[in-house]
C-alpha cells in the first residue's frame, strides 16, 4: 500500500502561539499528524493512506492555521 506524506514549515512571528494552539488538536484527526516547533518554526507532518485523505487533512490544517492567524 502506498503511504503519502506532506510536510509544511511555517516561519511566522507567532509560531510558538500557533504551535500551542494546534498541538492539542494533533490527536483528534483521522490522519497521522505530527506538529513540532523547531528553531522557532512551526512544522506540520501529515501521513495518509491515499491522496484524497491527504488533501482533506492538508486543507483542514491550513484552514485551522488561517483561523488562528485571523484571531491573532
Predicted model as a PDB file, atoms N, CA, C, CB and O in Angstrom, pLDDT in the B-factor column:
MODEL        1                                                                  
ATOM      1  N   UNK A   1       0.841  -1.170   0.000  1.00 72.00           N  
ATOM      2  CA  UNK A   1       0.000   0.000   0.000  1.00 72.00           C  
ATOM      3  C   UNK A   1       0.895   1.245   0.000  1.00 72.00           C  
ATOM      4  CB  UNK A   1      -0.962  -0.008   1.220  1.00 72.00           C  
ATOM      5  O   UNK A   1       1.924   1.279   0.674  1.00 72.00           O  
ATOM      6  N   UNK A   2       0.499   2.239  -0.745  1.00 82.00           N  
ATOM      7  CA  UNK A   2       1.246   3.487  -0.820  1.00 82.00           C  
ATOM      8  C   UNK A   2       0.894   4.354   0.375  1.00 82.00           C  
ATOM      9  CB  UNK A   2       0.953   4.232  -2.143  1.00 82.00           C  
ATOM     10  O   UNK A   2      -0.272   4.491   0.746  1.00 82.00           O  
ATOM     11  N   UNK A   3       1.909   4.927   0.959  1.00 90.00           N  
ATOM     12  CA  UNK A   3       1.724   5.851   2.095  1.00 90.00           C  
ATOM     13  C   UNK A   3       2.212   7.223   1.638  1.00 90.00           C  
ATOM     14  CB  UNK A   3       2.510   5.361   3.398  1.00 90.00           C  
ATOM     15  O   UNK A   3       3.358   7.372   1.214  1.00 90.00           O  
ATOM     16  N   UNK A   4       1.354   8.200   1.724  1.00 95.00           N  
ATOM     17  CA  UNK A   4       1.681   9.554   1.281  1.00 95.00           C  
ATOM     18  C   UNK A   4       2.020  10.431   2.477  1.00 95.00           C  
ATOM     19  CB  UNK A   4       0.512  10.163   0.483  1.00 95.00           C  
ATOM     20  O   UNK A   4       1.457  10.274   3.560  1.00 95.00           O  
ATOM     21  N   UNK A   5       2.949  11.357   2.263  1.00 96.00           N  
ATOM     22  CA  UNK A   5       3.352  12.263   3.326  1.00 96.00           C  
ATOM     23  C   UNK A   5       3.467  13.682   2.796  1.00 96.00           C  
ATOM     24  CB  UNK A   5       4.677  11.814   3.945  1.00 96.00           C  
ATOM     25  O   UNK A   5       3.824  13.903   1.639  1.00 96.00           O  
ATOM     26  N   UNK A   6       3.159  14.634   3.657  1.00 96.00           N  
ATOM     27  CA  UNK A   6       3.342  16.046   3.327  1.00 96.00           C  
ATOM     28  C   UNK A   6       3.946  16.720   4.556  1.00 96.00           C  
ATOM     29  CB  UNK A   6       1.978  16.732   2.899  1.00 96.00           C  
ATOM     30  O   UNK A   6       3.608  16.393   5.694  1.00 96.00           O  
ATOM     31  N   UNK A   7       4.840  17.659   4.303  1.00 97.00           N  
ATOM     32  CA  UNK A   7       5.453  18.415   5.399  1.00 97.00           C  
ATOM     33  C   UNK A   7       5.393  19.891   5.064  1.00 97.00           C  
ATOM     34  CB  UNK A   7       6.924  17.964   5.649  1.00 97.00           C  
ATOM     35  O   UNK A   7       5.721  20.305   3.952  1.00 97.00           O  
ATOM     36  N   UNK A   8       4.972  20.678   6.039  1.00 97.00           N  
ATOM     37  CA  UNK A   8       4.876  22.127   5.872  1.00 97.00           C  
ATOM     38  C   UNK A   8       5.674  22.788   6.980  1.00 97.00           C  
ATOM     39  CB  UNK A   8       3.389  22.608   5.888  1.00 97.00           C  
ATOM     40  O   UNK A   8       5.584  22.401   8.145  1.00 97.00           O  
ATOM     41  N   UNK A   9       6.456  23.788   6.603  1.00 97.00           N  
ATOM     42  CA  UNK A   9       7.237  24.561   7.566  1.00 97.00           C  
ATOM     43  C   UNK A   9       6.779  26.006   7.459  1.00 97.00           C  
ATOM     44  CB  UNK A   9       8.788  24.427   7.305  1.00 97.00           C  
ATOM     45  O   UNK A   9       6.827  26.611   6.388  1.00 97.00           O  
ATOM     46  N   UNK A  10       6.331  26.554   8.591  1.00 96.00           N  
ATOM     47  CA  UNK A  10       5.823  27.919   8.628  1.00 96.00           C  
ATOM     48  C   UNK A  10       6.771  28.778   9.456  1.00 96.00           C  
ATOM     49  CB  UNK A  10       4.382  27.964   9.211  1.00 96.00           C  
ATOM     50  O   UNK A  10       6.993  28.512  10.637  1.00 96.00           O  
ATOM     51  N   UNK A  11       7.323  29.800   8.833  1.00 96.00           N  
ATOM     52  CA  UNK A  11       8.160  30.777   9.538  1.00 96.00           C  
ATOM     53  C   UNK A  11       7.279  31.988   9.830  1.00 96.00           C  
ATOM     54  CB  UNK A  11       9.443  31.181   8.689  1.00 96.00           C  
ATOM     55  O   UNK A  11       7.073  32.851   8.977  1.00 96.00           O  
ATOM     56  N   UNK A  12       6.769  32.027  11.049  1.00 92.00           N  
ATOM     57  CA  UNK A  12       5.822  33.073  11.443  1.00 92.00           C  
ATOM     58  C   UNK A  12       6.268  33.706  12.756  1.00 92.00           C  
ATOM     59  CB  UNK A  12       4.386  32.497  11.578  1.00 92.00           C  
ATOM     60  O   UNK A  12       6.876  33.034  13.590  1.00 92.00           O  
ATOM     61  N   UNK A  13       5.979  34.973  12.946  1.00 92.00           N  
ATOM     62  CA  UNK A  13       6.336  35.603  14.215  1.00 92.00           C  
ATOM     63  C   UNK A  13       5.598  34.985  15.404  1.00 92.00           C  
ATOM     64  CB  UNK A  13       6.045  37.088  14.151  1.00 92.00           C  
ATOM     65  O   UNK A  13       6.105  35.014  16.525  1.00 92.00           O  
ATOM     66  N   UNK A  14       4.415  34.431  15.173  1.00 90.00           N  
ATOM     67  CA  UNK A  14       3.608  33.832  16.247  1.00 90.00           C  
ATOM     68  C   UNK A  14       3.650  32.303  16.213  1.00 90.00           C  
ATOM     69  CB  UNK A  14       2.158  34.307  16.141  1.00 90.00           C  
ATOM     70  O   UNK A  14       2.686  31.650  16.611  1.00 90.00           O  
ATOM     71  N   UNK A  15       4.754  31.732  15.742  1.00 95.00           N  
ATOM     72  CA  UNK A  15       4.847  30.280  15.565  1.00 95.00           C  
ATOM     73  C   UNK A  15       4.626  29.522  16.874  1.00 95.00           C  
ATOM     74  CB  UNK A  15       6.205  29.913  14.984  1.00 95.00           C  
ATOM     75  O   UNK A  15       3.966  28.482  16.881  1.00 95.00           O  
ATOM     76  N   UNK A  16       5.167  30.029  17.976  1.00 94.00           N  
ATOM     77  CA  UNK A  16       5.011  29.327  19.254  1.00 94.00           C  
ATOM     78  C   UNK A  16       3.562  29.344  19.731  1.00 94.00           C  
ATOM     79  CB  UNK A  16       5.914  29.955  20.317  1.00 94.00           C  
ATOM     80  O   UNK A  16       3.077  28.352  20.276  1.00 94.00           O  
ATOM     81  N   UNK A  17       2.880  30.443  19.534  1.00 94.00           N  
ATOM     82  CA  UNK A  17       1.465  30.531  19.909  1.00 94.00           C  
ATOM     83  C   UNK A  17       0.638  29.562  19.071  1.00 94.00           C  
ATOM     84  CB  UNK A  17       0.940  31.977  19.735  1.00 94.00           C  
ATOM     85  O   UNK A  17      -0.220  28.852  19.597  1.00 94.00           O  
ATOM     86  N   UNK A  18       0.899  29.534  17.763  1.00 95.00           N  
ATOM     87  CA  UNK A  18       0.188  28.594  16.883  1.00 95.00           C  
ATOM     88  C   UNK A  18       0.487  27.153  17.268  1.00 95.00           C  
ATOM     89  CB  UNK A  18       0.572  28.833  15.416  1.00 95.00           C  
ATOM     90  O   UNK A  18      -0.409  26.309  17.282  1.00 95.00           O  
ATOM     91  N   UNK A  19       1.736  26.876  17.576  1.00 96.00           N  
ATOM     92  CA  UNK A  19       2.125  25.523  17.983  1.00 96.00           C  
ATOM     93  C   UNK A  19       1.302  25.066  19.183  1.00 96.00           C  
ATOM     94  CB  UNK A  19       3.629  25.468  18.318  1.00 96.00           C  
ATOM     95  O   UNK A  19       0.755  23.963  19.183  1.00 96.00           O  
ATOM     96  N   UNK A  20       1.216  25.913  20.202  1.00 95.00           N  
ATOM     97  CA  UNK A  20       0.461  25.540  21.401  1.00 95.00           C  
ATOM     98  C   UNK A  20      -1.027  25.360  21.102  1.00 95.00           C  
ATOM     99  CB  UNK A  20       0.645  26.597  22.489  1.00 95.00           C  
ATOM    100  O   UNK A  20      -1.676  24.487  21.679  1.00 95.00           O  
ATOM    101  N   UNK A  21      -1.565  26.180  20.205  1.00 94.00           N  
ATOM    102  CA  UNK A  21      -2.988  26.068  19.854  1.00 94.00           C  
ATOM    103  C   UNK A  21      -3.269  24.802  19.040  1.00 94.00           C  
ATOM    104  CB  UNK A  21      -3.438  27.306  19.064  1.00 94.00           C  
ATOM    105  O   UNK A  21      -4.300  24.156  19.227  1.00 94.00           O  
ATOM    106  N   UNK A  22      -2.355  24.453  18.142  1.00 94.00           N  
ATOM    107  CA  UNK A  22      -2.581  23.310  17.252  1.00 94.00           C  
ATOM    108  C   UNK A  22      -2.203  21.971  17.871  1.00 94.00           C  
ATOM    109  CB  UNK A  22      -1.806  23.500  15.983  1.00 94.00           C  
ATOM    110  O   UNK A  22      -2.788  20.940  17.535  1.00 94.00           O  
ATOM    111  N   UNK A  23      -1.232  21.983  18.771  1.00 94.00           N  
ATOM    112  CA  UNK A  23      -0.735  20.728  19.358  1.00 94.00           C  
ATOM    113  C   UNK A  23      -1.851  19.937  20.032  1.00 94.00           C  
ATOM    114  CB  UNK A  23       0.375  21.019  20.372  1.00 94.00           C  
ATOM    115  O   UNK A  23      -1.855  18.707  19.975  1.00 94.00           O  
ATOM    116  N   UNK A  24      -2.791  20.621  20.665  1.00 92.00           N  
ATOM    117  CA  UNK A  24      -3.881  19.915  21.354  1.00 92.00           C  
ATOM    118  C   UNK A  24      -4.811  19.206  20.366  1.00 92.00           C  
ATOM    119  CB  UNK A  24      -4.687  20.898  22.213  1.00 92.00           C  
ATOM    120  O   UNK A  24      -5.519  18.274  20.745  1.00 92.00           O  
ATOM    121  N   UNK A  25      -4.815  19.640  19.109  1.00 89.00           N  
ATOM    122  CA  UNK A  25      -5.675  19.028  18.094  1.00 89.00           C  
ATOM    123  C   UNK A  25      -4.993  17.877  17.356  1.00 89.00           C  
ATOM    124  CB  UNK A  25      -6.114  20.076  17.095  1.00 89.00           C  
ATOM    125  O   UNK A  25      -5.632  17.169  16.579  1.00 89.00           O  
ATOM    126  N   UNK A  26      -3.712  17.693  17.598  1.00 88.00           N  
ATOM    127  CA  UNK A  26      -2.906  16.718  16.862  1.00 88.00           C  
ATOM    128  C   UNK A  26      -3.494  15.310  16.892  1.00 88.00           C  
ATOM    129  CB  UNK A  26      -1.510  16.687  17.422  1.00 88.00           C  
ATOM    130  O   UNK A  26      -3.458  14.609  15.881  1.00 88.00           O  
ATOM    131  N   UNK A  27      -4.022  14.894  18.009  1.00 84.00           N  
ATOM    132  CA  UNK A  27      -4.528  13.523  18.146  1.00 84.00           C  
ATOM    133  C   UNK A  27      -6.009  13.391  17.786  1.00 84.00           C  
ATOM    134  CB  UNK A  27      -4.312  13.039  19.562  1.00 84.00           C  
ATOM    135  O   UNK A  27      -6.553  12.287  17.810  1.00 84.00           O  
ATOM    136  N   UNK A  28      -6.656  14.492  17.458  1.00 82.00           N  
ATOM    137  CA  UNK A  28      -8.085  14.473  17.162  1.00 82.00           C  
ATOM    138  C   UNK A  28      -8.390  14.433  15.667  1.00 82.00           C  
ATOM    139  CB  UNK A  28      -8.742  15.677  17.772  1.00 82.00           C  
ATOM    140  O   UNK A  28      -9.463  14.860  15.242  1.00 82.00           O  
ATOM    141  N   UNK A  29      -7.461  13.927  14.874  1.00 83.00           N  
ATOM    142  CA  UNK A  29      -7.664  13.892  13.427  1.00 83.00           C  
ATOM    143  C   UNK A  29      -7.551  12.459  12.919  1.00 83.00           C  
ATOM    144  CB  UNK A  29      -6.644  14.802  12.708  1.00 83.00           C  
ATOM    145  O   UNK A  29      -6.993  11.597  13.598  1.00 83.00           O  
ATOM    146  N   UNK A  30      -8.077  12.211  11.738  1.00 82.00           N  
ATOM    147  CA  UNK A  30      -8.080  10.855  11.186  1.00 82.00           C  
ATOM    148  C   UNK A  30      -6.727  10.442  10.625  1.00 82.00           C  
ATOM    149  CB  UNK A  30      -9.124  10.745  10.107  1.00 82.00           C  
ATOM    150  O   UNK A  30      -6.384   9.260  10.646  1.00 82.00           O  
ATOM    151  N   UNK A  31      -5.957  11.398  10.126  1.00 88.00           N  
ATOM    152  CA  UNK A  31      -4.647  11.069   9.569  1.00 88.00           C  
ATOM    153  C   UNK A  31      -3.585  11.152  10.660  1.00 88.00           C  
ATOM    154  CB  UNK A  31      -4.295  12.014   8.396  1.00 88.00           C  
ATOM    155  O   UNK A  31      -3.783  11.792  11.693  1.00 88.00           O  
ATOM    156  N   UNK A  32      -2.463  10.499  10.413  1.00 92.00           N  
ATOM    157  CA  UNK A  32      -1.342  10.585  11.348  1.00 92.00           C  
ATOM    158  C   UNK A  32      -0.687  11.954  11.162  1.00 92.00           C  
ATOM    159  CB  UNK A  32      -0.304   9.416  11.118  1.00 92.00           C  
ATOM    160  O   UNK A  32      -0.164  12.257  10.090  1.00 92.00           O  
ATOM    161  N   UNK A  33      -0.719  12.765  12.195  1.00 95.00           N  
ATOM    162  CA  UNK A  33      -0.213  14.135  12.113  1.00 95.00           C  
ATOM    163  C   UNK A  33       0.749  14.390  13.250  1.00 95.00           C  
ATOM    164  CB  UNK A  33      -1.364  15.156  12.146  1.00 95.00           C  
ATOM    165  O   UNK A  33       0.511  14.004  14.394  1.00 95.00           O  
ATOM    166  N   UNK A  34       1.855  15.058  12.904  1.00 95.00           N  
ATOM    167  CA  UNK A  34       2.849  15.428  13.906  1.00 95.00           C  
ATOM    168  C   UNK A  34       3.089  16.929  13.804  1.00 95.00           C  
ATOM    169  CB  UNK A  34       4.182  14.628  13.712  1.00 95.00           C  
ATOM    170  O   UNK A  34       3.380  17.443  12.725  1.00 95.00           O  
ATOM    171  N   UNK A  35       2.967  17.626  14.918  1.00 97.00           N  
ATOM    172  CA  UNK A  35       3.169  19.066  14.958  1.00 97.00           C  
ATOM    173  C   UNK A  35       4.333  19.354  15.895  1.00 97.00           C  
ATOM    174  CB  UNK A  35       1.874  19.811  15.416  1.00 97.00           C  
ATOM    175  O   UNK A  35       4.342  18.918  17.046  1.00 97.00           O  
ATOM    176  N   UNK A  36       5.319  20.099  15.385  1.00 97.00           N  
ATOM    177  CA  UNK A  36       6.512  20.412  16.165  1.00 97.00           C  
ATOM    178  C   UNK A  36       6.853  21.880  16.031  1.00 97.00           C  
ATOM    179  CB  UNK A  36       7.695  19.549  15.722  1.00 97.00           C  
ATOM    180  O   UNK A  36       6.410  22.563  15.108  1.00 97.00           O  
ATOM    181  N   UNK A  37       7.647  22.346  16.970  1.00 97.00           N  
ATOM    182  CA  UNK A  37       8.228  23.681  16.911  1.00 97.00           C  
ATOM    183  C   UNK A  37       9.735  23.474  16.868  1.00 97.00           C  
ATOM    184  CB  UNK A  37       7.783  24.588  18.143  1.00 97.00           C  
ATOM    185  O   UNK A  37      10.336  23.061  17.859  1.00 97.00           O  
ATOM    186  N   UNK A  38      10.345  23.760  15.723  1.00 97.00           N  
ATOM    187  CA  UNK A  38      11.767  23.523  15.519  1.00 97.00           C  
ATOM    188  C   UNK A  38      12.434  24.831  15.122  1.00 97.00           C  
ATOM    189  CB  UNK A  38      12.004  22.433  14.441  1.00 97.00           C  
ATOM    190  O   UNK A  38      12.101  25.428  14.098  1.00 97.00           O  
ATOM    191  N   UNK A  39      13.374  25.266  15.942  1.00 96.00           N  
ATOM    192  CA  UNK A  39      14.098  26.523  15.685  1.00 96.00           C  
ATOM    193  C   UNK A  39      13.143  27.693  15.441  1.00 96.00           C  
ATOM    194  CB  UNK A  39      15.029  26.359  14.479  1.00 96.00           C  
ATOM    195  O   UNK A  39      13.386  28.530  14.572  1.00 96.00           O  
ATOM    196  N   UNK A  40      12.061  27.744  16.212  1.00 95.00           N  
ATOM    197  CA  UNK A  40      11.106  28.835  16.094  1.00 95.00           C  
ATOM    198  C   UNK A  40      10.175  28.734  14.894  1.00 95.00           C  
ATOM    199  CB  UNK A  40      11.836  30.113  16.027  1.00 95.00           C  
ATOM    200  O   UNK A  40       9.436  29.673  14.599  1.00 95.00           O  
ATOM    201  N   UNK A  41      10.205  27.595  14.197  1.00 97.00           N  
ATOM    202  CA  UNK A  41       9.345  27.385  13.028  1.00 97.00           C  
ATOM    203  C   UNK A  41       8.310  26.309  13.349  1.00 97.00           C  
ATOM    204  CB  UNK A  41      10.189  26.980  11.778  1.00 97.00           C  
ATOM    205  O   UNK A  41       8.623  25.304  13.987  1.00 97.00           O  
ATOM    206  N   UNK A  42       7.090  26.527  12.906  1.00 97.00           N  
ATOM    207  CA  UNK A  42       6.025  25.551  13.068  1.00 97.00           C  
ATOM    208  C   UNK A  42       6.147  24.514  11.957  1.00 97.00           C  
ATOM    209  CB  UNK A  42       4.623  26.234  13.048  1.00 97.00           C  
ATOM    210  O   UNK A  42       6.142  24.863  10.777  1.00 97.00           O  
ATOM    211  N   UNK A  43       6.258  23.241  12.333  1.00 98.00           N  
ATOM    212  CA  UNK A  43       6.412  22.163  11.359  1.00 98.00           C  
ATOM    213  C   UNK A  43       5.237  21.199  11.520  1.00 98.00           C  
ATOM    214  CB  UNK A  43       7.782  21.420  11.543  1.00 98.00           C  
ATOM    215  O   UNK A  43       4.972  20.700  12.614  1.00 98.00           O  
ATOM    216  N   UNK A  44       4.539  20.946  10.411  1.00 97.00           N  
ATOM    217  CA  UNK A  44       3.417  20.009  10.418  1.00 97.00           C  
ATOM    218  C   UNK A  44       3.702  18.907   9.413  1.00 97.00           C  
ATOM    219  CB  UNK A  44       2.073  20.729  10.088  1.00 97.00           C  
ATOM    220  O   UNK A  44       3.949  19.168   8.235  1.00 97.00           O  
ATOM    221  N   UNK A  45       3.665  17.664   9.897  1.00 97.00           N  
ATOM    222  CA  UNK A  45       3.864  16.492   9.038  1.00 97.00           C  
ATOM    223  C   UNK A  45       2.571  15.677   9.043  1.00 97.00           C  
ATOM    224  CB  UNK A  45       5.087  15.620   9.524  1.00 97.00           C  
ATOM    225  O   UNK A  45       2.020  15.364  10.099  1.00 97.00           O  
ATOM    226  N   UNK A  46       2.106  15.347   7.859  1.00 96.00           N  
ATOM    227  CA  UNK A  46       0.852  14.607   7.720  1.00 96.00           C  
ATOM    228  C   UNK A  46       1.123  13.349   6.907  1.00 96.00           C  
ATOM    229  CB  UNK A  46      -0.255  15.483   7.044  1.00 96.00           C  
ATOM    230  O   UNK A  46       1.756  13.410   5.853  1.00 96.00           O  
ATOM    231  N   UNK A  47       0.647  12.215   7.393  1.00 95.00           N  
ATOM    232  CA  UNK A  47       0.762  10.940   6.668  1.00 95.00           C  
ATOM    233  C   UNK A  47      -0.642  10.411   6.431  1.00 95.00           C  
ATOM    234  CB  UNK A  47       1.633   9.894   7.462  1.00 95.00           C  
ATOM    235  O   UNK A  47      -1.494  10.455   7.319  1.00 95.00           O  
ATOM    236  N   UNK A  48      -0.874   9.907   5.211  1.00 94.00           N  
ATOM    237  CA  UNK A  48      -2.216   9.413   4.864  1.00 94.00           C  
ATOM    238  C   UNK A  48      -2.106   8.188   3.963  1.00 94.00           C  
ATOM    239  CB  UNK A  48      -3.050  10.521   4.165  1.00 94.00           C  
ATOM    240  O   UNK A  48      -1.069   7.927   3.354  1.00 94.00           O  
ATOM    241  N   UNK A  49      -3.198   7.454   3.900  1.00 92.00           N  
ATOM    242  CA  UNK A  49      -3.241   6.230   3.095  1.00 92.00           C  
ATOM    243  C   UNK A  49      -3.519   6.492   1.618  1.00 92.00           C  
ATOM    244  CB  UNK A  49      -4.293   5.300   3.642  1.00 92.00           C  
ATOM    245  O   UNK A  49      -3.121   5.701   0.763  1.00 92.00           O  
ATOM    246  N   UNK A  50      -4.197   7.592   1.312  1.00 91.00           N  
ATOM    247  CA  UNK A  50      -4.489   7.902  -0.092  1.00 91.00           C  
ATOM    248  C   UNK A  50      -4.499   9.410  -0.305  1.00 91.00           C  
ATOM    249  CB  UNK A  50      -5.846   7.290  -0.519  1.00 91.00           C  
ATOM    250  O   UNK A  50      -4.489  10.187   0.649  1.00 91.00           O  
ATOM    251  N   UNK A  51      -4.520   9.803  -1.556  1.00 93.00           N  
ATOM    252  CA  UNK A  51      -4.408  11.201  -1.912  1.00 93.00           C  
ATOM    253  C   UNK A  51      -5.593  12.030  -1.413  1.00 93.00           C  
ATOM    254  CB  UNK A  51      -4.280  11.334  -3.403  1.00 93.00           C  
ATOM    255  O   UNK A  51      -5.409  13.157  -0.952  1.00 93.00           O  
ATOM    256  N   UNK A  52      -6.788  11.491  -1.501  1.00 93.00           N  
ATOM    257  CA  UNK A  52      -7.970  12.224  -1.045  1.00 93.00           C  
ATOM    258  C   UNK A  52      -7.901  12.502   0.458  1.00 93.00           C  
ATOM    259  CB  UNK A  52      -9.248  11.438  -1.378  1.00 93.00           C  
ATOM    260  O   UNK A  52      -8.247  13.593   0.912  1.00 93.00           O  
ATOM    261  N   UNK A  53      -7.457  11.517   1.212  1.00 93.00           N  
ATOM    262  CA  UNK A  53      -7.321  11.676   2.665  1.00 93.00           C  
ATOM    263  C   UNK A  53      -6.245  12.720   2.991  1.00 93.00           C  
ATOM    264  CB  UNK A  53      -6.971  10.316   3.331  1.00 93.00           C  
ATOM    265  O   UNK A  53      -6.428  13.551   3.881  1.00 93.00           O  
ATOM    266  N   UNK A  54      -5.136  12.672   2.272  1.00 94.00           N  
ATOM    267  CA  UNK A  54      -4.068  13.645   2.487  1.00 94.00           C  
ATOM    268  C   UNK A  54      -4.540  15.054   2.156  1.00 94.00           C  
ATOM    269  CB  UNK A  54      -2.842  13.288   1.643  1.00 94.00           C  
ATOM    270  O   UNK A  54      -4.310  15.992   2.919  1.00 94.00           O  
ATOM    271  N   UNK A  55      -5.195  15.193   1.023  1.00 95.00           N  
ATOM    272  CA  UNK A  55      -5.687  16.509   0.603  1.00 95.00           C  
ATOM    273  C   UNK A  55      -6.682  17.083   1.612  1.00 95.00           C  
ATOM    274  CB  UNK A  55      -6.342  16.413  -0.778  1.00 95.00           C  
ATOM    275  O   UNK A  55      -6.613  18.263   1.955  1.00 95.00           O  
ATOM    276  N   UNK A  56      -7.595  16.256   2.078  1.00 94.00           N  
ATOM    277  CA  UNK A  56      -8.580  16.710   3.064  1.00 94.00           C  
ATOM    278  C   UNK A  56      -7.899  17.160   4.353  1.00 94.00           C  
ATOM    279  CB  UNK A  56      -9.591  15.594   3.364  1.00 94.00           C  
ATOM    280  O   UNK A  56      -8.273  18.177   4.936  1.00 94.00           O  
ATOM    281  N   UNK A  57      -6.917  16.412   4.788  1.00 94.00           N  
ATOM    282  CA  UNK A  57      -6.218  16.760   6.017  1.00 94.00           C  
ATOM    283  C   UNK A  57      -5.406  18.046   5.857  1.00 94.00           C  
ATOM    284  CB  UNK A  57      -5.307  15.616   6.443  1.00 94.00           C  
ATOM    285  O   UNK A  57      -5.419  18.903   6.740  1.00 94.00           O  
ATOM    286  N   UNK A  58      -4.710  18.178   4.746  1.00 95.00           N  
ATOM    287  CA  UNK A  58      -3.943  19.399   4.477  1.00 95.00           C  
ATOM    288  C   UNK A  58      -4.873  20.607   4.469  1.00 95.00           C  
ATOM    289  CB  UNK A  58      -3.189  19.289   3.125  1.00 95.00           C  
ATOM    290  O   UNK A  58      -4.577  21.626   5.093  1.00 95.00           O  
ATOM    291  N   UNK A  59      -5.985  20.496   3.772  1.00 95.00           N  
ATOM    292  CA  UNK A  59      -6.941  21.606   3.714  1.00 95.00           C  
ATOM    293  C   UNK A  59      -7.473  21.962   5.101  1.00 95.00           C  
ATOM    294  CB  UNK A  59      -8.106  21.253   2.785  1.00 95.00           C  
ATOM    295  O   UNK A  59      -7.610  23.140   5.434  1.00 95.00           O  
ATOM    296  N   UNK A  60      -7.772  20.947   5.907  1.00 94.00           N  
ATOM    297  CA  UNK A  60      -8.290  21.192   7.253  1.00 94.00           C  
ATOM    298  C   UNK A  60      -7.252  21.915   8.111  1.00 94.00           C  
ATOM    299  CB  UNK A  60      -8.701  19.868   7.921  1.00 94.00           C  
ATOM    300  O   UNK A  60      -7.590  22.870   8.811  1.00 94.00           O  
ATOM    301  N   UNK A  61      -6.005  21.475   8.066  1.00 95.00           N  
ATOM    302  CA  UNK A  61      -4.959  22.124   8.855  1.00 95.00           C  
ATOM    303  C   UNK A  61      -4.712  23.550   8.377  1.00 95.00           C  
ATOM    304  CB  UNK A  61      -3.663  21.317   8.786  1.00 95.00           C  
ATOM    305  O   UNK A  61      -4.540  24.451   9.197  1.00 95.00           O  
ATOM    306  N   UNK A  62      -4.690  23.769   7.073  1.00 95.00           N  
ATOM    307  CA  UNK A  62      -4.466  25.118   6.557  1.00 95.00           C  
ATOM    308  C   UNK A  62      -5.602  26.065   6.955  1.00 95.00           C  
ATOM    309  CB  UNK A  62      -4.322  25.083   5.032  1.00 95.00           C  
ATOM    310  O   UNK A  62      -5.359  27.229   7.275  1.00 95.00           O  
ATOM    311  N   UNK A  63      -6.830  25.569   6.934  1.00 95.00           N  
ATOM    312  CA  UNK A  63      -7.969  26.390   7.383  1.00 95.00           C  
ATOM    313  C   UNK A  63      -7.860  26.699   8.877  1.00 95.00           C  
ATOM    314  CB  UNK A  63      -9.310  25.670   7.087  1.00 95.00           C  
ATOM    315  O   UNK A  63      -8.168  27.811   9.307  1.00 95.00           O  
ATOM    316  N   UNK A  64      -7.432  25.736   9.649  1.00 94.00           N  
ATOM    317  CA  UNK A  64      -7.280  25.931  11.093  1.00 94.00           C  
ATOM    318  C   UNK A  64      -6.180  26.957  11.368  1.00 94.00           C  
ATOM    319  CB  UNK A  64      -6.956  24.586  11.799  1.00 94.00           C  
ATOM    320  O   UNK A  64      -6.341  27.826  12.225  1.00 94.00           O  
ATOM    321  N   UNK A  65      -5.083  26.860  10.657  1.00 94.00           N  
ATOM    322  CA  UNK A  65      -3.999  27.828  10.825  1.00 94.00           C  
ATOM    323  C   UNK A  65      -4.468  29.222  10.446  1.00 94.00           C  
ATOM    324  CB  UNK A  65      -2.780  27.431   9.979  1.00 94.00           C  
ATOM    325  O   UNK A  65      -4.181  30.191  11.150  1.00 94.00           O  
ATOM    326  N   UNK A  66      -5.180  29.325   9.350  1.00 95.00           N  
ATOM    327  CA  UNK A  66      -5.695  30.637   8.925  1.00 95.00           C  
ATOM    328  C   UNK A  66      -6.628  31.221   9.981  1.00 95.00           C  
ATOM    329  CB  UNK A  66      -6.434  30.519   7.573  1.00 95.00           C  
ATOM    330  O   UNK A  66      -6.559  32.412  10.284  1.00 95.00           O  
ATOM    331  N   UNK A  67      -7.492  30.393  10.534  1.00 95.00           N  
ATOM    332  CA  UNK A  67      -8.419  30.869  11.570  1.00 95.00           C  
ATOM    333  C   UNK A  67      -7.637  31.368  12.799  1.00 95.00           C  
ATOM    334  CB  UNK A  67      -9.409  29.733  11.980  1.00 95.00           C  
ATOM    335  O   UNK A  67      -7.982  32.397  13.380  1.00 95.00           O  
ATOM    336  N   UNK A  68      -6.594  30.641  13.186  1.00 92.00           N  
ATOM    337  CA  UNK A  68      -5.764  31.074  14.313  1.00 92.00           C  
ATOM    338  C   UNK A  68      -5.079  32.401  14.012  1.00 92.00           C  
ATOM    339  CB  UNK A  68      -4.716  30.007  14.646  1.00 92.00           C  
ATOM    340  O   UNK A  68      -5.033  33.284  14.868  1.00 92.00           O  
ATOM    341  N   UNK A  69      -4.550  32.544  12.811  1.00 92.00           N  
ATOM    342  CA  UNK A  69      -3.868  33.789  12.443  1.00 92.00           C  
ATOM    343  C   UNK A  69      -4.847  34.954  12.386  1.00 92.00           C  
ATOM    344  CB  UNK A  69      -3.160  33.635  11.092  1.00 92.00           C  
ATOM    345  O   UNK A  69      -4.492  36.077  12.743  1.00 92.00           O  
ATOM    346  N   UNK A  70      -6.073  34.700  11.944  1.00 94.00           N  
ATOM    347  CA  UNK A  70      -7.086  35.754  11.897  1.00 94.00           C  
ATOM    348  C   UNK A  70      -7.415  36.266  13.307  1.00 94.00           C  
ATOM    349  CB  UNK A  70      -8.364  35.234  11.207  1.00 94.00           C  
ATOM    350  O   UNK A  70      -7.696  37.450  13.491  1.00 94.00           O  
ATOM    351  N   UNK A  71      -7.379  35.383  14.281  1.00 92.00           N  
ATOM    352  CA  UNK A  71      -7.675  35.756  15.647  1.00 92.00           C  
ATOM    353  C   UNK A  71      -6.527  36.563  16.263  1.00 92.00           C  
ATOM    354  CB  UNK A  71      -7.956  34.511  16.478  1.00 92.00           C  
ATOM    355  O   UNK A  71      -6.751  37.475  17.058  1.00 92.00           O  
ATOM    356  N   UNK A  72      -5.313  36.214  15.886  1.00 86.00           N  
ATOM    357  CA  UNK A  72      -4.149  36.934  16.428  1.00 86.00           C  
ATOM    358  C   UNK A  72      -4.102  38.314  15.820  1.00 86.00           C  
ATOM    359  CB  UNK A  72      -2.823  36.169  16.148  1.00 86.00           C  
ATOM    360  O   UNK A  72      -3.203  39.096  16.132  1.00 86.00           O  
TER     361      UNK A  72                                                      
ENDMDL                                                                          
END                                                                             
